[in-house]
Amino acid sequence: MSDPAQGPTEPRPETEALLAEAQALHGQGARAAAEDRYREVLALDPGALAAALGLGLLRSQQGDPEGAARILAEAVARHPRSALA
């Protein structure tokens, strides 16, 4: 799991491919599939900052600003020292 005190880390090997797939699907507009992949990454590594940021952006694009804000707030709380958060 990512250590918030250390900031975000590189994706874990078991989540790296899922994250890449989520990002590709998101870029292609396959939002439902992208959301599933982002959530799979976060289930395996709740501290995965890139997945949380992607999911937050996706929720915003889907018209759920409250859900997006909650996801992004959790990401910032987990990684308070990250320039990405």
C-alpha positions as CSV (number, residue, x, y, z in Angstrom):
1,M,0.0,0.0,0.0
2,S,1.2,3.5,-0.6
3,D,2.5,5.4,2.4
4,P,0.9,8.8,2.7
5,A,3.9,10.1,4.7
6,Q,6.2,9.3,1.7
7,G,3.8,10.7,-0.9
8,P,2.6,8.7,-3.9
9,T,4.7,5.7,-5.0
10,E,5.0,4.0,-8.3
11,P,2.0,1.7,-9.1
12,R,2.4,-1.8,-7.6
13,P,3.1,-4.5,-10.1
14,E,-0.3,-6.1,-9.6
15,T,-2.1,-2.8,-10.2
16,E,0.1,-1.3,-12.9
17,A,-1.6,-3.0,-15.8
18,L,-5.1,-2.3,-14.4
19,L,-4.3,1.3,-14.0
20,A,-2.9,1.6,-17.5
21,E,-6.1,-0.1,-18.8
22,A,-8.3,2.3,-16.8
23,Q,-6.5,5.3,-18.2
24,A,-6.7,4.0,-21.7
25,L,-10.4,3.2,-21.4
26,H,-11.0,6.6,-19.9
27,G,-9.2,8.3,-22.8
28,Q,-11.3,6.3,-25.2
29,G,-14.5,7.4,-23.6
30,A,-15.4,4.0,-22.2
31,R,-16.3,5.5,-18.8
32,A,-18.1,2.6,-17.2
33,A,-15.3,0.2,-18.0
34,A,-12.7,2.7,-16.9
35,E,-14.5,3.2,-13.6
36,D,-14.5,-0.5,-13.0
37,R,-10.8,-0.7,-13.5
38,Y,-10.0,2.3,-11.3
39,R,-12.1,0.7,-8.6
40,E,-10.2,-2.6,-9.0
41,V,-6.9,-0.7,-8.6
42,L,-8.2,1.0,-5.4
43,A,-9.5,-2.3,-4.0
44,L,-6.0,-3.7,-4.3
45,D,-4.2,-0.5,-3.3
46,P,-6.4,2.0,-1.5
47,G,-3.5,4.5,-1.6
48,A,-3.1,4.5,-5.4
49,L,-3.1,8.2,-6.0
50,A,-3.3,8.0,-9.9
51,A,-6.4,5.7,-9.7
52,A,-8.1,8.0,-7.2
53,L,-7.4,11.1,-9.3
54,G,-8.6,9.3,-12.4
55,L,-11.8,8.1,-10.7
56,G,-12.5,11.5,-9.3
57,L,-12.1,13.1,-12.7
58,L,-14.3,10.4,-14.2
59,R,-17.1,11.0,-11.6
60,S,-16.9,14.7,-12.4
61,Q,-17.3,14.0,-16.1
62,Q,-20.2,11.8,-15.4
63,G,-22.1,14.6,-13.6
64,D,-21.4,13.6,-10.0
65,P,-19.5,16.5,-8.6
66,E,-20.2,15.5,-5.0
67,G,-18.8,12.0,-5.6
68,A,-15.8,13.5,-7.4
69,A,-15.2,15.9,-4.5
70,R,-15.4,13.0,-1.9
71,I,-13.0,10.8,-3.9
72,L,-10.5,13.7,-4.4
73,A,-10.7,14.8,-0.8
74,E,-9.8,11.3,0.3
75,A,-6.9,11.2,-2.1
76,V,-5.6,14.6,-0.7
77,A,-6.1,13.3,2.8
78,R,-4.0,10.1,2.0
79,H,-1.3,12.1,0.3
80,P,-1.2,15.6,1.9
81,R,2.4,16.2,0.7
82,S,1.9,15.3,-2.9
83,A,2.0,18.0,-5.5
84,L,-0.4,15.8,-7.5
85,A,-3.1,15.9,-4.9
